[in-house]
Amino acid sequence: MIGYVTGWFYRLYLVMDIYSRKIVGWEVHERESADLASQLIQRACLAEGITRQDLVLHSDNGSPMKGATMLATLQRLGVVPSFSRPSVSNDNPYSESLFRSMKYSPAYPEKPFESLEAARTWVHAFVTWYNDTHRHGGIQYVTPNERHQREDDVILARRKAVYEAAKARHPERWSGATRNWSKHEVVYLNPDKPEALPENQMEVRAA
């Protein structure tokens, strides 16, 4: 994130649950640090009630994510670290998509952020919109919070019923089956790797 002074950048630390796409933790700082990343992970785990359950944390290869403090924190929390392969951009597909949504948002400022507080204020508004309002195409157009809280079962069942009722009333308008509103139960980090661990993965990135 570009600061108001030339050559000055703010660093966004962000943790996303890849099953629900919910942003479960974020912070903006003036520097990259394993200590700061470690503190964010601890707060995210506390907020989500995460205990030792073989959670996998996938991240890029930046020094904050591979620092001794960060790795010690993950070990203490019972979280398994996972890292993208060097020079393989799509090893972090969910975070890449999220950051693209952020940077190309109509609300993204045209001018640099005037202060650290301004950057934090903007990110807070974006995260609130993304989690609570944005209907995500990758999870059948429910919000990340709705999926995270397992409310999408009822929502998708209701949509299916509406489509089926519409087809029953006007079958001539349909050339085949109605839209598939089935819930995507399993999420892989990379779809072409069926051996990947499903669901219990989070991604973190400092940008």
ROBATI-319158 format. One record per residue (C-alpha): residue number from 1; chain; x, z negated, y. Coordinates in steps of 0.001 Angstrom, whole numbers, plus 500000, padded with zeros to 6 digits. Layout:
BEGIN
+-----+----+--------+--------+--------+
|   i | ch |     xx |     zz |     yy |
+-----+----+--------+--------+--------+
| NUM |  A |      X |      Z |      Y |
...
+-----+----+--------+--------+--------+
This chain:
BEGIN
+-----+----+--------+--------+--------+
|   i | ch |     xx |     zz |     yy |
+-----+----+--------+--------+--------+
|   1 |  A | 500000 | 500000 | 500000 |
|   2 |  A | 501538 | 501144 | 503276 |
|   3 |  A | 502156 | 498589 | 505997 |
|   4 |  A | 501977 | 499130 | 509746 |
|   5 |  A | 505763 | 499040 | 510143 |
|   6 |  A | 507615 | 502152 | 508926 |
|   7 |  A | 509119 | 501552 | 505496 |
|   8 |  A | 507095 | 498371 | 504932 |
|   9 |  A | 504877 | 498205 | 501860 |
|  10 |  A | 502484 | 495643 | 500417 |
|  11 |  A | 502430 | 495160 | 496664 |
|  12 |  A | 499121 | 495046 | 494830 |
|  13 |  A | 499146 | 493110 | 491559 |
|  14 |  A | 496053 | 493863 | 489496 |
|  15 |  A | 494780 | 492933 | 486031 |
|  16 |  A | 491993 | 494912 | 484353 |
|  17 |  A | 490157 | 494336 | 481089 |
|  18 |  A | 490195 | 497766 | 479447 |
|  19 |  A | 487076 | 497064 | 477372 |
|  20 |  A | 484817 | 496422 | 480340 |
|  21 |  A | 487020 | 497994 | 483067 |
|  22 |  A | 486477 | 494811 | 485067 |
|  23 |  A | 489210 | 493798 | 487490 |
|  24 |  A | 489761 | 490218 | 486326 |
|  25 |  A | 492549 | 489339 | 488715 |
|  26 |  A | 494340 | 490711 | 491754 |
|  27 |  A | 496638 | 489662 | 494584 |
|  28 |  A | 498510 | 491402 | 497389 |
|  29 |  A | 502012 | 490270 | 498349 |
|  30 |  A | 504933 | 491454 | 500432 |
|  31 |  A | 507331 | 491664 | 497495 |
|  32 |  A | 507574 | 492339 | 493781 |
|  33 |  A | 508241 | 489249 | 491743 |
|  34 |  A | 507981 | 488116 | 488136 |
|  35 |  A | 506949 | 484680 | 489437 |
|  36 |  A | 504014 | 486155 | 491372 |
|  37 |  A | 502949 | 488290 | 488411 |
|  38 |  A | 503164 | 485244 | 486161 |
|  39 |  A | 500978 | 483174 | 488467 |
|  40 |  A | 498364 | 485937 | 488597 |
|  41 |  A | 498189 | 486147 | 484809 |
|  42 |  A | 497759 | 482394 | 484534 |
|  43 |  A | 494923 | 482416 | 487075 |
|  44 |  A | 493223 | 485394 | 485390 |
|  45 |  A | 493362 | 483703 | 481985 |
|  46 |  A | 491982 | 480484 | 483465 |
|  47 |  A | 489168 | 482304 | 485296 |
|  48 |  A | 488154 | 484215 | 482164 |
|  49 |  A | 488457 | 481217 | 479843 |
|  50 |  A | 491095 | 482949 | 477733 |
|  51 |  A | 492774 | 480850 | 475080 |
|  52 |  A | 495192 | 481775 | 472301 |
|  53 |  A | 493451 | 484658 | 470562 |
|  54 |  A | 496020 | 487427 | 470197 |
|  55 |  A | 495288 | 488957 | 473574 |
|  56 |  A | 497491 | 491954 | 474380 |
|  57 |  A | 498689 | 492539 | 477950 |
|  58 |  A | 499790 | 496126 | 478548 |
|  59 |  A | 501838 | 496920 | 481644 |
|  60 |  A | 504333 | 499339 | 483102 |
|  61 |  A | 508065 | 498833 | 482848 |
|  62 |  A | 508556 | 497368 | 486302 |
|  63 |  A | 510900 | 494412 | 486649 |
|  64 |  A | 508109 | 491940 | 487632 |
|  65 |  A | 506417 | 492537 | 484292 |
|  66 |  A | 509588 | 492214 | 482213 |
|  67 |  A | 511112 | 489254 | 484021 |
|  68 |  A | 511955 | 486060 | 482148 |
|  69 |  A | 509327 | 484027 | 484021 |
|  70 |  A | 506581 | 486497 | 483155 |
|  71 |  A | 507539 | 486734 | 479492 |
|  72 |  A | 507762 | 482948 | 479196 |
|  73 |  A | 504287 | 482623 | 480718 |
|  74 |  A | 502831 | 485129 | 478265 |
|  75 |  A | 504431 | 483297 | 475360 |
|  76 |  A | 503010 | 479994 | 476549 |
|  77 |  A | 499536 | 481516 | 476910 |
|  78 |  A | 499721 | 483182 | 473507 |
|  79 |  A | 499493 | 486648 | 475076 |
|  80 |  A | 501331 | 489534 | 473401 |
|  81 |  A | 503242 | 491757 | 475872 |
|  82 |  A | 503037 | 495542 | 475570 |
|  83 |  A | 504836 | 498071 | 477753 |
|  84 |  A | 504434 | 501743 | 478568 |
|  85 |  A | 507017 | 504106 | 477160 |
|  86 |  A | 509567 | 505266 | 479745 |
|  87 |  A | 508556 | 508475 | 481524 |
|  88 |  A | 505162 | 508635 | 479747 |
|  89 |  A | 502569 | 508570 | 482513 |
|  90 |  A | 499455 | 508407 | 480315 |
|  91 |  A | 500456 | 505204 | 478533 |
|  92 |  A | 498516 | 503431 | 481288 |
|  93 |  A | 495443 | 505729 | 481506 |
|  94 |  A | 492922 | 503108 | 482590 |
|  95 |  A | 495002 | 501691 | 485409 |
|  96 |  A | 495972 | 505203 | 486540 |
|  97 |  A | 492276 | 506082 | 486753 |
|  98 |  A | 491486 | 502859 | 488600 |
|  99 |  A | 494246 | 503354 | 491161 |
| 100 |  A | 493116 | 506927 | 491707 |
| 101 |  A | 489576 | 505677 | 492384 |
| 102 |  A | 491015 | 503202 | 494863 |
| 103 |  A | 493298 | 505596 | 496720 |
| 104 |  A | 490695 | 508355 | 496932 |
| 105 |  A | 487872 | 506028 | 497929 |
| 106 |  A | 486122 | 507198 | 501131 |
| 107 |  A | 486618 | 503652 | 502387 |
| 108 |  A | 490400 | 503731 | 501981 |
| 109 |  A | 491952 | 503367 | 505442 |
| 110 |  A | 493412 | 506489 | 507029 |
| 111 |  A | 495951 | 504365 | 508894 |
| 112 |  A | 498421 | 501828 | 507475 |
| 113 |  A | 497305 | 498239 | 507044 |
| 114 |  A | 498089 | 496243 | 510171 |
| 115 |  A | 498864 | 493051 | 508264 |
| 116 |  A | 499014 | 491451 | 504846 |
| 117 |  A | 495662 | 489797 | 505540 |
| 118 |  A | 494106 | 493176 | 506388 |
| 119 |  A | 495336 | 494600 | 503085 |
| 120 |  A | 493945 | 491627 | 501166 |
| 121 |  A | 490595 | 491895 | 502930 |
| 122 |  A | 490280 | 495574 | 502050 |
| 123 |  A | 491217 | 495048 | 498396 |
| 124 |  A | 488709 | 492174 | 498111 |
| 125 |  A | 485925 | 494481 | 499322 |
| 126 |  A | 487005 | 497248 | 496948 |
| 127 |  A | 487171 | 494934 | 493919 |
| 128 |  A | 483716 | 493534 | 494709 |
| 129 |  A | 482288 | 497058 | 494915 |
| 130 |  A | 484131 | 498242 | 491805 |
| 131 |  A | 483086 | 495318 | 489620 |
| 132 |  A | 479531 | 494814 | 490849 |
| 133 |  A | 478247 | 498161 | 492167 |
| 134 |  A | 480294 | 501055 | 490793 |
| 135 |  A | 478601 | 502660 | 487776 |
| 136 |  A | 481576 | 503688 | 485692 |
| 137 |  A | 481413 | 507014 | 483856 |
| 138 |  A | 483693 | 505766 | 481079 |
| 139 |  A | 481283 | 502984 | 480065 |
| 140 |  A | 477981 | 504865 | 480158 |
| 141 |  A | 477357 | 504343 | 483868 |
| 142 |  A | 476962 | 500596 | 483884 |
| 143 |  A | 479028 | 498388 | 486166 |
| 144 |  A | 482162 | 496708 | 484826 |
| 145 |  A | 480558 | 493290 | 485324 |
| 146 |  A | 477455 | 494315 | 483377 |
| 147 |  A | 479602 | 495384 | 480440 |
| 148 |  A | 481896 | 492378 | 480754 |
| 149 |  A | 478905 | 490056 | 480557 |
| 150 |  A | 477392 | 492035 | 477648 |
| 151 |  A | 474359 | 493016 | 479701 |
| 152 |  A | 474843 | 496707 | 478946 |
| 153 |  A | 473067 | 496474 | 475570 |
| 154 |  A | 469707 | 495918 | 477265 |
| 155 |  A | 470412 | 498410 | 480065 |
| 156 |  A | 471403 | 501236 | 477704 |
| 157 |  A | 468483 | 500541 | 475349 |
| 158 |  A | 466105 | 500745 | 478307 |
| 159 |  A | 467612 | 504052 | 479420 |
| 160 |  A | 467281 | 505480 | 475926 |
| 161 |  A | 463620 | 504469 | 475837 |
| 162 |  A | 462976 | 506131 | 479206 |
| 163 |  A | 464565 | 509392 | 478054 |
| 164 |  A | 462687 | 509398 | 474746 |
| 165 |  A | 459384 | 508744 | 476525 |
| 166 |  A | 460059 | 511592 | 478952 |
| 167 |  A | 460799 | 513969 | 476076 |
| 168 |  A | 457641 | 512901 | 474254 |
| 169 |  A | 455540 | 513671 | 477346 |
| 170 |  A | 457202 | 517016 | 478073 |
| 171 |  A | 458987 | 518324 | 474960 |
| 172 |  A | 459156 | 521804 | 476474 |
| 173 |  A | 461727 | 520571 | 478985 |
| 174 |  A | 464202 | 519613 | 476279 |
| 175 |  A | 466225 | 522070 | 474213 |
| 176 |  A | 467779 | 519394 | 472017 |
| 177 |  A | 468301 | 515675 | 471723 |
| 178 |  A | 468131 | 513425 | 474730 |
| 179 |  A | 471289 | 512089 | 476308 |
| 180 |  A | 473282 | 509786 | 474076 |
| 181 |  A | 473169 | 506318 | 475645 |
| 182 |  A | 474921 | 504615 | 472736 |
| 183 |  A | 477310 | 501851 | 473694 |
| 184 |  A | 481031 | 502504 | 473256 |
| 185 |  A | 481849 | 499519 | 471090 |
| 186 |  A | 485577 | 500088 | 470622 |
| 187 |  A | 488120 | 501016 | 473277 |
| 188 |  A | 491661 | 502179 | 472542 |
| 189 |  A | 494534 | 502218 | 474962 |
| 190 |  A | 495176 | 505853 | 474005 |
| 191 |  A | 492381 | 507687 | 472109 |
| 192 |  A | 494885 | 509707 | 470073 |
| 193 |  A | 496354 | 506500 | 468638 |
| 194 |  A | 493744 | 504998 | 466277 |
| 195 |  A | 496211 | 502319 | 465245 |
| 196 |  A | 496101 | 500794 | 468736 |
| 197 |  A | 494533 | 497378 | 469151 |
| 198 |  A | 490884 | 497601 | 470301 |
| 199 |  A | 488988 | 495547 | 472849 |
| 200 |  A | 491282 | 492552 | 473269 |
| 201 |  A | 493641 | 494285 | 475649 |
| 202 |  A | 494188 | 493913 | 479346 |
| 203 |  A | 496296 | 496050 | 481608 |
| 204 |  A | 498282 | 494801 | 484544 |
| 205 |  A | 500142 | 496739 | 487173 |
| 206 |  A | 502024 | 496080 | 490379 |
| 207 |  A | 501803 | 498929 | 492868 |
+-----+----+--------+--------+--------+
